[in-house]
Amino acid sequence: MTHELHGDLCPLCRRPLTLVPDVIVYSAGVPYPTRIDYLPHCDSCTSDPLDSQKWNDAMNARNES
């Protein structure tokens, strides 16, 4: 399941970003996830091997600013 980010566009292709689950955190002794982190994602850019590294660099720069 993906959720659109309202107003956030991919820094490379300018398509709307979606949220995808990335990190599932488990607590000690608990058999089910206690937290699921969602990260911005662009299906188009992350599926293209040539754009994948550019995508990661752009998102890292975006998060640092």
PDB file of N, CA, C, O and CB in Angstrom:
ATOM      1  N   MET A   1       0.845  -1.180   0.000  1.00  0.00           N
ATOM      2  CA  MET A   1       0.000   0.000   0.000  1.00  0.00           C
ATOM      3  C   MET A   1       0.886   1.237   0.000  1.00  0.00           C
ATOM      4  O   MET A   1       1.832   1.324   0.782  1.00  0.00           O
ATOM      5  CB  MET A   1      -0.959   0.001   1.218  1.00  0.00           C
ATOM      6  N   THR A   2       0.590   2.177  -0.858  1.00  0.00           N
ATOM      7  CA  THR A   2       1.334   3.429  -0.885  1.00  0.00           C
ATOM      8  C   THR A   2       0.388   4.576  -0.607  1.00  0.00           C
ATOM      9  O   THR A   2      -0.806   4.498  -0.895  1.00  0.00           O
ATOM     10  CB  THR A   2       2.048   3.626  -2.239  1.00  0.00           C
ATOM     11  N   HIS A   3       0.926   5.630  -0.051  1.00  0.00           N
ATOM     12  CA  HIS A   3       0.151   6.822   0.256  1.00  0.00           C
ATOM     13  C   HIS A   3       0.828   7.992  -0.435  1.00  0.00           C
ATOM     14  O   HIS A   3       2.042   8.160  -0.317  1.00  0.00           O
ATOM     15  CB  HIS A   3       0.035   7.057   1.803  1.00  0.00           C
ATOM     16  N   GLU A   4       0.068   8.797  -1.151  1.00  0.00           N
ATOM     17  CA  GLU A   4       0.654   9.955  -1.808  1.00  0.00           C
ATOM     18  C   GLU A   4       1.000  11.025  -0.789  1.00  0.00           C
ATOM     19  O   GLU A   4       0.284  11.240   0.189  1.00  0.00           O
ATOM     20  CB  GLU A   4      -0.297  10.516  -2.866  1.00  0.00           C
ATOM     21  N   LEU A   5       2.118  11.688  -1.045  1.00  0.00           N
ATOM     22  CA  LEU A   5       2.491  12.863  -0.265  1.00  0.00           C
ATOM     23  C   LEU A   5       1.877  14.073  -0.967  1.00  0.00           C
ATOM     24  O   LEU A   5       2.159  14.320  -2.139  1.00  0.00           O
ATOM     25  CB  LEU A   5       4.067  13.002  -0.125  1.00  0.00           C
ATOM     26  N   HIS A   6       1.071  14.798  -0.280  1.00  0.00           N
ATOM     27  CA  HIS A   6       0.384  15.920  -0.915  1.00  0.00           C
ATOM     28  C   HIS A   6       1.358  17.058  -1.194  1.00  0.00           C
ATOM     29  O   HIS A   6       1.924  17.643  -0.271  1.00  0.00           O
ATOM     30  CB  HIS A   6      -0.772  16.414  -0.032  1.00  0.00           C
ATOM     31  N   GLY A   7       1.547  17.367  -2.483  1.00  0.00           N
ATOM     32  CA  GLY A   7       2.381  18.485  -2.871  1.00  0.00           C
ATOM     33  C   GLY A   7       3.856  18.175  -3.015  1.00  0.00           C
ATOM     34  O   GLY A   7       4.599  19.018  -3.519  1.00  0.00           O
ATOM     35  N   ASP A   8       4.318  17.001  -2.595  1.00  0.00           N
ATOM     36  CA  ASP A   8       5.736  16.676  -2.733  1.00  0.00           C
ATOM     37  C   ASP A   8       5.985  16.005  -4.073  1.00  0.00           C
ATOM     38  O   ASP A   8       5.332  15.021  -4.423  1.00  0.00           O
ATOM     39  CB  ASP A   8       6.206  15.766  -1.580  1.00  0.00           C
ATOM     40  N   LEU A   9       6.944  16.553  -4.822  1.00  0.00           N
ATOM     41  CA  LEU A   9       7.273  16.022  -6.133  1.00  0.00           C
ATOM     42  C   LEU A   9       8.692  15.464  -6.125  1.00  0.00           C
ATOM     43  O   LEU A   9       9.551  15.913  -5.366  1.00  0.00           O
ATOM     44  CB  LEU A   9       7.121  17.107  -7.214  1.00  0.00           C
ATOM     45  N   CYS A  10       8.914  14.491  -6.973  1.00  0.00           N
ATOM     46  CA  CYS A  10      10.241  13.905  -7.129  1.00  0.00           C
ATOM     47  C   CYS A  10      11.210  14.986  -7.602  1.00  0.00           C
ATOM     48  O   CYS A  10      10.890  15.724  -8.534  1.00  0.00           O
ATOM     49  CB  CYS A  10      10.212  12.711  -8.129  1.00  0.00           C
ATOM     50  N   PRO A  11      12.389  15.098  -6.981  1.00  0.00           N
ATOM     51  CA  PRO A  11      13.331  16.127  -7.400  1.00  0.00           C
ATOM     52  C   PRO A  11      13.910  15.879  -8.799  1.00  0.00           C
ATOM     53  O   PRO A  11      14.460  16.800  -9.402  1.00  0.00           O
ATOM     54  CB  PRO A  11      14.452  16.220  -6.399  1.00  0.00           C
ATOM     55  N   LEU A  12      13.799  14.664  -9.319  1.00  0.00           N
ATOM     56  CA  LEU A  12      14.341  14.365 -10.647  1.00  0.00           C
ATOM     57  C   LEU A  12      13.293  14.477 -11.747  1.00  0.00           C
ATOM     58  O   LEU A  12      13.505  15.186 -12.731  1.00  0.00           O
ATOM     59  CB  LEU A  12      14.936  12.976 -10.661  1.00  0.00           C
ATOM     60  N   CYS A  13      12.169  13.789 -11.593  1.00  0.00           N
ATOM     61  CA  CYS A  13      11.193  13.734 -12.692  1.00  0.00           C
ATOM     62  C   CYS A  13       9.955  14.587 -12.435  1.00  0.00           C
ATOM     63  O   CYS A  13       9.117  14.742 -13.323  1.00  0.00           O
ATOM     64  CB  CYS A  13      10.771  12.301 -12.930  1.00  0.00           C
ATOM     65  N   ARG A  14       9.830  15.143 -11.227  1.00  0.00           N
ATOM     66  CA  ARG A  14       8.719  16.018 -10.848  1.00  0.00           C
ATOM     67  C   ARG A  14       7.366  15.302 -10.787  1.00  0.00           C
ATOM     68  O   ARG A  14       6.322  15.953 -10.831  1.00  0.00           O
ATOM     69  CB  ARG A  14       8.631  17.161 -11.818  1.00  0.00           C
ATOM     70  N   ARG A  15       7.375  13.974 -10.687  1.00  0.00           N
ATOM     71  CA  ARG A  15       6.127  13.236 -10.479  1.00  0.00           C
ATOM     72  C   ARG A  15       5.823  13.219  -8.986  1.00  0.00           C
ATOM     73  O   ARG A  15       6.735  13.362  -8.172  1.00  0.00           O
ATOM     74  CB  ARG A  15       6.222  11.777 -11.051  1.00  0.00           C
ATOM     75  N   PRO A  16       4.547  13.044  -8.611  1.00  0.00           N
ATOM     76  CA  PRO A  16       4.207  12.992  -7.181  1.00  0.00           C
ATOM     77  C   PRO A  16       4.899  11.812  -6.491  1.00  0.00           C
ATOM     78  O   PRO A  16       4.975  10.710  -7.033  1.00  0.00           O
ATOM     79  CB  PRO A  16       2.679  12.887  -6.996  1.00  0.00           C
ATOM     80  N   LEU A  17       5.394  12.074  -5.292  1.00  0.00           N
ATOM     81  CA  LEU A  17       6.015  11.024  -4.496  1.00  0.00           C
ATOM     82  C   LEU A  17       4.953  10.230  -3.754  1.00  0.00           C
ATOM     83  O   LEU A  17       3.862  10.732  -3.482  1.00  0.00           O
ATOM     84  CB  LEU A  17       7.027  11.618  -3.508  1.00  0.00           C
ATOM     85  N   THR A  18       5.282   8.988  -3.431  1.00  0.00           N
ATOM     86  CA  THR A  18       4.431   8.167  -2.591  1.00  0.00           C
ATOM     87  C   THR A  18       5.219   7.774  -1.347  1.00  0.00           C
ATOM     88  O   THR A  18       6.442   7.910  -1.314  1.00  0.00           O
ATOM     89  CB  THR A  18       3.925   6.911  -3.359  1.00  0.00           C
ATOM     90  N   LEU A  19       4.528   7.293  -0.339  1.00  0.00           N
ATOM     91  CA  LEU A  19       5.177   6.789   0.873  1.00  0.00           C
ATOM     92  C   LEU A  19       5.168   5.272   0.822  1.00  0.00           C
ATOM     93  O   LEU A  19       4.138   4.660   0.536  1.00  0.00           O
ATOM     94  CB  LEU A  19       4.465   7.310   2.166  1.00  0.00           C
ATOM     95  N   VAL A  20       6.304   4.670   1.095  1.00  0.00           N
ATOM     96  CA  VAL A  20       6.396   3.214   1.135  1.00  0.00           C
ATOM     97  C   VAL A  20       7.018   2.799   2.461  1.00  0.00           C
ATOM     98  O   VAL A  20       7.858   3.520   3.000  1.00  0.00           O
ATOM     99  CB  VAL A  20       7.228   2.668  -0.066  1.00  0.00           C
ATOM    100  N   PRO A  21       6.614   1.638   2.998  1.00  0.00           N
ATOM    101  CA  PRO A  21       7.220   1.175   4.254  1.00  0.00           C
ATOM    102  C   PRO A  21       8.681   0.825   4.030  1.00  0.00           C
ATOM    103  O   PRO A  21       9.026   0.189   3.034  1.00  0.00           O
ATOM    104  CB  PRO A  21       6.458  -0.048   4.819  1.00  0.00           C
ATOM    105  N   ASP A  22       9.544   1.242   4.959  1.00  0.00           N
ATOM    106  CA  ASP A  22      10.972   0.987   4.815  1.00  0.00           C
ATOM    107  C   ASP A  22      11.527   0.204   5.994  1.00  0.00           C
ATOM    108  O   ASP A  22      12.098  -0.871   5.807  1.00  0.00           O
ATOM    109  CB  ASP A  22      11.725   2.293   4.665  1.00  0.00           C
ATOM    110  N   VAL A  23      11.372   0.714   7.179  1.00  0.00           N
ATOM    111  CA  VAL A  23      11.965   0.091   8.355  1.00  0.00           C
ATOM    112  C   VAL A  23      10.855  -0.365   9.283  1.00  0.00           C
ATOM    113  O   VAL A  23       9.999   0.423   9.686  1.00  0.00           O
ATOM    114  CB  VAL A  23      12.927   1.066   9.082  1.00  0.00           C
ATOM    115  N   ILE A  24      10.880  -1.623   9.609  1.00  0.00           N
ATOM    116  CA  ILE A  24       9.917  -2.149  10.568  1.00  0.00           C
ATOM    117  C   ILE A  24      10.670  -2.412  11.868  1.00  0.00           C
ATOM    118  O   ILE A  24      11.642  -3.167  11.887  1.00  0.00           O
ATOM    119  CB  ILE A  24       9.215  -3.455  10.032  1.00  0.00           C
ATOM    120  N   VAL A  25      10.221  -1.792  12.944  1.00  0.00           N
ATOM    121  CA  VAL A  25      10.915  -1.879  14.221  1.00  0.00           C
ATOM    122  C   VAL A  25      10.168  -2.841  15.126  1.00  0.00           C
ATOM    123  O   VAL A  25       8.959  -2.721  15.326  1.00  0.00           O
ATOM    124  CB  VAL A  25      11.042  -0.487  14.883  1.00  0.00           C
ATOM    125  N   TYR A  26      10.901  -3.786  15.665  1.00  0.00           N
ATOM    126  CA  TYR A  26      10.337  -4.749  16.604  1.00  0.00           C
ATOM    127  C   TYR A  26      10.866  -4.451  17.995  1.00  0.00           C
ATOM    128  O   TYR A  26      12.036  -4.100  18.152  1.00  0.00           O
ATOM    129  CB  TYR A  26      10.674  -6.204  16.187  1.00  0.00           C
ATOM    130  N   SER A  27      10.019  -4.586  19.005  1.00  0.00           N
ATOM    131  CA  SER A  27      10.472  -4.497  20.385  1.00  0.00           C
ATOM    132  C   SER A  27      10.883  -5.883  20.851  1.00  0.00           C
ATOM    133  O   SER A  27      10.421  -6.894  20.323  1.00  0.00           O
ATOM    134  CB  SER A  27       9.367  -3.904  21.303  1.00  0.00           C
ATOM    135  N   ALA A  28      11.741  -5.915  21.829  1.00  0.00           N
ATOM    136  CA  ALA A  28      12.238  -7.196  22.336  1.00  0.00           C
ATOM    137  C   ALA A  28      11.074  -8.048  22.839  1.00  0.00           C
ATOM    138  O   ALA A  28      10.283  -7.612  23.676  1.00  0.00           O
ATOM    139  CB  ALA A  28      13.272  -6.974  23.468  1.00  0.00           C
ATOM    140  N   GLY A  29      10.986  -9.251  22.321  1.00  0.00           N
ATOM    141  CA  GLY A  29       9.984 -10.196  22.786  1.00  0.00           C
ATOM    142  C   GLY A  29       8.596  -9.984  22.210  1.00  0.00           C
ATOM    143  O   GLY A  29       7.682 -10.737  22.545  1.00  0.00           O
ATOM    144  N   VAL A  30       8.402  -8.981  21.350  1.00  0.00           N
ATOM    145  CA  VAL A  30       7.095  -8.727  20.766  1.00  0.00           C
ATOM    146  C   VAL A  30       7.080  -9.327  19.360  1.00  0.00           C
ATOM    147  O   VAL A  30       7.926  -8.970  18.540  1.00  0.00           O
ATOM    148  CB  VAL A  30       6.774  -7.193  20.736  1.00  0.00           C
ATOM    149  N   PRO A  31       6.144 -10.225  19.059  1.00  0.00           N
ATOM    150  CA  PRO A  31       6.171 -10.928  17.779  1.00  0.00           C
ATOM    151  C   PRO A  31       5.626 -10.129  16.593  1.00  0.00           C
ATOM    152  O   PRO A  31       5.548 -10.663  15.487  1.00  0.00           O
ATOM    153  CB  PRO A  31       5.398 -12.185  17.903  1.00  0.00           C
ATOM    154  N   TYR A  32       5.254  -8.887  16.792  1.00  0.00           N
ATOM    155  CA  TYR A  32       4.707  -8.091  15.696  1.00  0.00           C
ATOM    156  C   TYR A  32       5.394  -6.719  15.689  1.00  0.00           C
ATOM    157  O   TYR A  32       5.908  -6.285  16.720  1.00  0.00           O
ATOM    158  CB  TYR A  32       3.152  -7.939  15.832  1.00  0.00           C
ATOM    159  N   PRO A  33       5.406  -6.052  14.567  1.00  0.00           N
ATOM    160  CA  PRO A  33       6.087  -4.747  14.492  1.00  0.00           C
ATOM    161  C   PRO A  33       5.446  -3.717  15.409  1.00  0.00           C
ATOM    162  O   PRO A  33       4.223  -3.644  15.533  1.00  0.00           O
ATOM    163  CB  PRO A  33       6.078  -4.226  13.056  1.00  0.00           C
ATOM    164  N   THR A  34       6.289  -2.932  16.043  1.00  0.00           N
ATOM    165  CA  THR A  34       5.783  -1.861  16.892  1.00  0.00           C
ATOM    166  C   THR A  34       5.754  -0.536  16.153  1.00  0.00           C
ATOM    167  O   THR A  34       5.034   0.380  16.550  1.00  0.00           O
ATOM    168  CB  THR A  34       6.630  -1.738  18.148  1.00  0.00           C
ATOM    169  N   ARG A  35       6.535  -0.423  15.073  1.00  0.00           N
ATOM    170  CA  ARG A  35       6.529   0.814  14.296  1.00  0.00           C
ATOM    171  C   ARG A  35       6.983   0.506  12.873  1.00  0.00           C
ATOM    172  O   ARG A  35       7.928  -0.255  12.664  1.00  0.00           O
ATOM    173  CB  ARG A  35       7.445   1.892  14.949  1.00  0.00           C
ATOM    174  N   ILE A  36       6.314   1.093  11.916  1.00  0.00           N
ATOM    175  CA  ILE A  36       6.719   0.993  10.514  1.00  0.00           C
ATOM    176  C   ILE A  36       7.032   2.409  10.047  1.00  0.00           C
ATOM    177  O   ILE A  36       6.175   3.291  10.107  1.00  0.00           O
ATOM    178  CB  ILE A  36       5.598   0.317   9.618  1.00  0.00           C
ATOM    179  N   ASP A  37       8.243   2.621   9.589  1.00  0.00           N
ATOM    180  CA  ASP A  37       8.627   3.934   9.072  1.00  0.00           C
ATOM    181  C   ASP A  37       8.322   3.990   7.585  1.00  0.00           C
ATOM    182  O   ASP A  37       8.561   3.025   6.859  1.00  0.00           O
ATOM    183  CB  ASP A  37      10.131   4.224   9.337  1.00  0.00           C
ATOM    184  N   TYR A  38       7.797   5.113   7.135  1.00  0.00           N
ATOM    185  CA  TYR A  38       7.480   5.302   5.723  1.00  0.00           C
ATOM    186  C   TYR A  38       8.407   6.355   5.135  1.00  0.00           C
ATOM    187  O   TYR A  38       8.628   7.409   5.732  1.00  0.00           O
ATOM    188  CB  TYR A  38       5.997   5.710   5.535  1.00  0.00           C
ATOM    189  N   LEU A  39       8.943   6.059   3.960  1.00  0.00           N
ATOM    190  CA  LEU A  39       9.851   6.975   3.297  1.00  0.00           C
ATOM    191  C   LEU A  39       9.274   7.431   1.963  1.00  0.00           C
ATOM    192  O   LEU A  39       8.544   6.680   1.316  1.00  0.00           O
ATOM    193  CB  LEU A  39      11.215   6.322   3.094  1.00  0.00           C
ATOM    194  N   PRO A  40       9.596   8.665   1.541  1.00  0.00           N
ATOM    195  CA  PRO A  40       9.182   9.113   0.213  1.00  0.00           C
ATOM    196  C   PRO A  40       9.795   8.222  -0.860  1.00  0.00           C
ATOM    197  O   PRO A  40      10.919   7.744  -0.710  1.00  0.00           O
ATOM    198  CB  PRO A  40       9.585  10.582  -0.016  1.00  0.00           C
ATOM    199  N   HIS A  41       9.061   8.003  -1.932  1.00  0.00           N
ATOM    200  CA  HIS A  41       9.498   7.061  -2.961  1.00  0.00           C
ATOM    201  C   HIS A  41       8.966   7.500  -4.315  1.00  0.00           C
ATOM    202  O   HIS A  41       7.855   8.020  -4.417  1.00  0.00           O
ATOM    203  CB  HIS A  41       9.027   5.626  -2.633  1.00  0.00           C
ATOM    204  N   CYS A  42       9.766   7.287  -5.355  1.00  0.00           N
ATOM    205  CA  CYS A  42       9.333   7.542  -6.726  1.00  0.00           C
ATOM    206  C   CYS A  42       9.563   6.256  -7.516  1.00  0.00           C
ATOM    207  O   CYS A  42      10.706   5.864  -7.749  1.00  0.00           O
ATOM    208  CB  CYS A  42      10.107   8.764  -7.367  1.00  0.00           C
ATOM    209  N   ASP A  43       8.478   5.601  -7.928  1.00  0.00           N
ATOM    210  CA  ASP A  43       8.594   4.326  -8.654  1.00  0.00           C
ATOM    211  C   ASP A  43       9.409   4.474  -9.930  1.00  0.00           C
ATOM    212  O   ASP A  43      10.206   3.598 -10.268  1.00  0.00           O
ATOM    213  CB  ASP A  43       7.210   3.781  -8.992  1.00  0.00           C
ATOM    214  N   SER A  44       9.212   5.568 -10.631  1.00  0.00           N
ATOM    215  CA  SER A  44       9.871   5.767 -11.917  1.00  0.00           C
ATOM    216  C   SER A  44      11.391   5.870 -11.756  1.00  0.00           C
ATOM    217  O   SER A  44      12.132   5.166 -12.441  1.00  0.00           O
ATOM    218  CB  SER A  44       9.328   7.026 -12.598  1.00  0.00           C
ATOM    219  N   CYS A  45      11.850   6.728 -10.872  1.00  0.00           N
ATOM    220  CA  CYS A  45      13.290   6.969 -10.737  1.00  0.00           C
ATOM    221  C   CYS A  45      14.015   5.835 -10.008  1.00  0.00           C
ATOM    222  O   CYS A  45      15.146   5.502 -10.362  1.00  0.00           O
ATOM    223  CB  CYS A  45      13.525   8.273 -10.002  1.00  0.00           C
ATOM    224  N   THR A  46      13.392   5.249  -9.012  1.00  0.00           N
ATOM    225  CA  THR A  46      14.086   4.195  -8.270  1.00  0.00           C
ATOM    226  C   THR A  46      14.138   2.885  -9.026  1.00  0.00           C
ATOM    227  O   THR A  46      14.965   2.030  -8.706  1.00  0.00           O
ATOM    228  CB  THR A  46      13.420   3.977  -6.942  1.00  0.00           C
ATOM    229  N   SER A  47      13.278   2.697 -10.023  1.00  0.00           N
ATOM    230  CA  SER A  47      13.321   1.466 -10.806  1.00  0.00           C
ATOM    231  C   SER A  47      14.296   1.557 -11.979  1.00  0.00           C
ATOM    232  O   SER A  47      14.611   0.544 -12.603  1.00  0.00           O
ATOM    233  CB  SER A  47      11.936   1.134 -11.320  1.00  0.00           C
ATOM    234  N   ASP A  48      14.776   2.766 -12.281  1.00  0.00           N
ATOM    235  CA  ASP A  48      15.729   2.964 -13.365  1.00  0.00           C
ATOM    236  C   ASP A  48      17.151   2.905 -12.795  1.00  0.00           C
ATOM    237  O   ASP A  48      17.521   3.756 -11.986  1.00  0.00           O
ATOM    238  CB  ASP A  48      15.473   4.322 -14.091  1.00  0.00           C
ATOM    239  N   PRO A  49      17.950   1.918 -13.204  1.00  0.00           N
ATOM    240  CA  PRO A  49      19.298   1.776 -12.635  1.00  0.00           C
ATOM    241  C   PRO A  49      20.165   3.029 -12.817  1.00  0.00           C
ATOM    242  O   PRO A  49      20.998   3.327 -11.961  1.00  0.00           O
ATOM    243  CB  PRO A  49      19.995   0.588 -13.269  1.00  0.00           C
ATOM    244  N   LEU A  50      19.985   3.749 -13.898  1.00  0.00           N
ATOM    245  CA  LEU A  50      20.791   4.947 -14.132  1.00  0.00           C
ATOM    246  C   LEU A  50      20.377   6.099 -13.218  1.00  0.00           C
ATOM    247  O   LEU A  50      21.219   6.896 -12.806  1.00  0.00           O
ATOM    248  CB  LEU A  50      20.677   5.378 -15.588  1.00  0.00           C
ATOM    249  N   ASP A  51      19.095   6.188 -12.902  1.00  0.00           N
ATOM    250  CA  ASP A  51      18.605   7.275 -12.064  1.00  0.00           C
ATOM    251  C   ASP A  51      18.599   6.944 -10.579  1.00  0.00           C
ATOM    252  O   ASP A  51      18.442   7.836  -9.745  1.00  0.00           O
ATOM    253  CB  ASP A  51      17.228   7.650 -12.489  1.00  0.00           C
ATOM    254  N   SER A  52      18.767   5.683 -10.245  1.00  0.00           N
ATOM    255  CA  SER A  52      18.650   5.266  -8.849  1.00  0.00           C
ATOM    256  C   SER A  52      19.641   5.995  -7.938  1.00  0.00           C
ATOM    257  O   SER A  52      19.253   6.467  -6.869  1.00  0.00           O
ATOM    258  CB  SER A  52      18.861   3.765  -8.740  1.00  0.00           C
ATOM    259  N   GLN A  53      20.907   6.095  -8.337  1.00  0.00           N
ATOM    260  CA  GLN A  53      21.897   6.783  -7.503  1.00  0.00           C
ATOM    261  C   GLN A  53      21.619   8.282  -7.466  1.00  0.00           C
ATOM    262  O   GLN A  53      21.773   8.911  -6.419  1.00  0.00           O
ATOM    263  CB  GLN A  53      23.323   6.519  -8.024  1.00  0.00           C
ATOM    264  N   LYS A  54      21.212   8.861  -8.594  1.00  0.00           N
ATOM    265  CA  LYS A  54      20.848  10.286  -8.615  1.00  0.00           C
ATOM    266  C   LYS A  54      19.688  10.547  -7.668  1.00  0.00           C
ATOM    267  O   LYS A  54      19.664  11.557  -6.964  1.00  0.00           O
ATOM    268  CB  LYS A  54      20.480  10.738 -10.046  1.00  0.00           C
ATOM    269  N   TRP A  55      18.713   9.620  -7.657  1.00  0.00           N
ATOM    270  CA  TRP A  55      17.557   9.734  -6.774  1.00  0.00           C
ATOM    271  C   TRP A  55      18.005   9.741  -5.317  1.00  0.00           C
ATOM    272  O   TRP A  55      17.583  10.593  -4.535  1.00  0.00           O
ATOM    273  CB  TRP A  55      16.566   8.582  -7.026  1.00  0.00           C
ATOM    274  N   ASN A  56      18.871   8.778  -4.953  1.00  0.00           N
ATOM    275  CA  ASN A  56      19.355   8.707  -3.566  1.00  0.00           C
ATOM    276  C   ASN A  56      20.103   9.975  -3.177  1.00  0.00           C
ATOM    277  O   ASN A  56      19.908  10.498  -2.079  1.00  0.00           O
ATOM    278  CB  ASN A  56      20.267   7.487  -3.376  1.00  0.00           C
ATOM    279  N   ASP A  57      20.958  10.474  -4.068  1.00  0.00           N
ATOM    280  CA  ASP A  57      21.700  11.706  -3.779  1.00  0.00           C
ATOM    281  C   ASP A  57      20.758  12.895  -3.609  1.00  0.00           C
ATOM    282  O   ASP A  57      20.932  13.705  -2.699  1.00  0.00           O
ATOM    283  CB  ASP A  57      22.709  11.996  -4.898  1.00  0.00           C
ATOM    284  N   ALA A  58      19.753  12.997  -4.492  1.00  0.00           N
ATOM    285  CA  ALA A  58      18.810  14.111  -4.414  1.00  0.00           C
ATOM    286  C   ALA A  58      18.001  14.068  -3.122  1.00  0.00           C
ATOM    287  O   ALA A  58      17.768  15.104  -2.499  1.00  0.00           O
ATOM    288  CB  ALA A  58      17.871  14.093  -5.616  1.00  0.00           C
ATOM    289  N   MET A  59      17.573  12.877  -2.721  1.00  0.00           N
ATOM    290  CA  MET A  59      16.778  12.770  -1.492  1.00  0.00           C
ATOM    291  C   MET A  59      17.633  13.023  -0.261  1.00  0.00           C
ATOM    292  O   MET A  59      17.154  13.611   0.708  1.00  0.00           O
ATOM    293  CB  MET A  59      16.122  11.389  -1.395  1.00  0.00           C
ATOM    294  N   ASN A  60      18.892  12.590  -0.280  1.00  0.00           N
ATOM    295  CA  ASN A  60      19.784  12.881   0.847  1.00  0.00           C
ATOM    296  C   ASN A  60      20.014  14.370   0.963  1.00  0.00           C
ATOM    297  O   ASN A  60      20.005  14.909   2.070  1.00  0.00           O
ATOM    298  CB  ASN A  60      21.124  12.150   0.689  1.00  0.00           C
ATOM    299  N   ALA A  61      20.223  15.054  -0.159  1.00  0.00           N
ATOM    300  CA  ALA A  61      20.416  16.505  -0.137  1.00  0.00           C
ATOM    301  C   ALA A  61      19.161  17.209   0.357  1.00  0.00           C
ATOM    302  O   ALA A  61      19.240  18.190   1.096  1.00  0.00           O
ATOM    303  CB  ALA A  61      20.797  17.020  -1.531  1.00  0.00           C
ATOM    304  N   ARG A  62      18.012  16.705  -0.053  1.00  0.00           N
ATOM    305  CA  ARG A  62      16.734  17.286   0.367  1.00  0.00           C
ATOM    306  C   ARG A  62      16.540  17.153   1.875  1.00  0.00           C
ATOM    307  O   ARG A  62      16.048  18.075   2.525  1.00  0.00           O
ATOM    308  CB  ARG A  62      15.571  16.613  -0.374  1.00  0.00           C
ATOM    309  N   ASN A  63      16.927  16.006   2.430  1.00  0.00           N
ATOM    310  CA  ASN A  63      16.750  15.766   3.863  1.00  0.00           C
ATOM    311  C   ASN A  63      17.744  16.561   4.707  1.00  0.00           C
ATOM    312  O   ASN A  63      17.467  16.849   5.871  1.00  0.00           O
ATOM    313  CB  ASN A  63      16.895  14.285   4.163  1.00  0.00           C
ATOM    314  N   GLU A  64      18.896  16.919   4.137  1.00  0.00           N
ATOM    315  CA  GLU A  64      19.906  17.669   4.878  1.00  0.00           C
ATOM    316  C   GLU A  64      19.596  19.157   4.920  1.00  0.00           C
ATOM    317  O   GLU A  64      20.090  19.863   5.799  1.00  0.00           O
ATOM    318  CB  GLU A  64      21.272  17.449   4.266  1.00  0.00           C
ATOM    319  N   SER A  65      18.796  19.642   3.995  1.00  0.00           N
ATOM    320  CA  SER A  65      18.526  21.082   3.955  1.00  0.00           C
ATOM    321  C   SER A  65      17.408  21.482   4.878  1.00  0.00           C
ATOM    322  O   SER A  65      17.065  22.662   4.956  1.00  0.00           O
ATOM    323  CB  SER A  65      18.194  21.512   2.558  1.00  0.00           C
TER     324      SER A  65
END
